[in-house]
């Protein structure tokens, strides 16, 4: 079978390795640092129901609810299936309710309206001024362990993984990518890796990878700030019942509560620093949903860049779709052998891989069905078996 080289060891790369090995391809994955040390390991750990996007981004919403259901079946051990609440605190939130409920139903997202008393019975820490809430099937994932399940399963099926090995160049022949040049940060040695097809799955760094090949990618990093506070303030995911914005979500993660998220557009994903005023904004607005937030000590603050697909300059980052796409650079740039997979969310990593591997099967003339919708994932600890 063909040798497929994956560039990037985040969640997307892990899901690609899993799908490719199940379909019989030879797989090698190269990651410049530790697995999931980019965006994957730094997101807030929300398994989206899609409700957050139902009104303004229904394509992404439908992707999320479909993958939400699948991940609950193939990797339940990596999830806390705790559901979520969208909470209405003021009249503006109430006015948003009809459109929100209609959009959830249109996207196939279960949404149940609760009275304020019913919601507070689930979550006593909610604002006493609460007017109503809507329960939806959000859940919490471990940002590291969930994709590690994909890596463990791919490894068991023959995939080879190379950490601290950075792709630094492409070798081309007659308009086709023939190999990548890799720098091993452990040995400080460079070497070439040939392959039949190469997948750029570097997330917010995917533009840099394409630049090595002399091509442009419609991607821009969209960083966001998150803050974790001490204590598990709620057991369900809490969202503000209003148009998706900034600083409007609380996610319980073990003994902490992760608050988020802000967004802006950046150019270099390696030099991002969080603006201190974003932290104040997060605390203030999350306090409106759960008043005890403001009395709780901050445990840590960090930021991570989203890989956003941009269609035009100066787009509002809040309105850029969270859907995904794969680019066959033969079609877009007359360069055979390179495919880029960008956009999306941690929730949709399996679907992103399926779409890309379907394209690879088409390019290689192979009719092999995807099995990742039903194939149970091995536990993440199996990755270290025999190490």
Buried (B, 14 or more C-beta within 10 A) or exposed (E): BBBBBBBBBBBBBBBBBBBBBBBEBBBBBBBBEEBBBBBBBBBBBBBBBBBBBBBBBBBBBBBBBBBBEBBBEBBEEBBBEBBBBBBBBBEEBBEBBEEBBEBBEEBEBEBBBBEBEEBBEBBEBBBEEBBBBBBBBBBBBBBBBBBBBBBBBBBBBEBEBBBBBBBEBBEBEEEBBBBBBBBBEEEEEEEEBEBBBBBBBBBBBBBBBBEBBEBEBBBBBBBBBBBBBEBEBBBBBBBBBBBBEBBBBBBBBEEBBBBBBBBBBBEEBEEBEBEEEBBEBBBEBBBBBBBBBEEBEBBEBEBBBBBBBBEEEEBEBBEBBBBBBBBBBBEBBEBBBBBBBBBBBBBBBBBBBBBBBBBBBEBBEEEBEBEBBEBEBBBBEBBEEEE
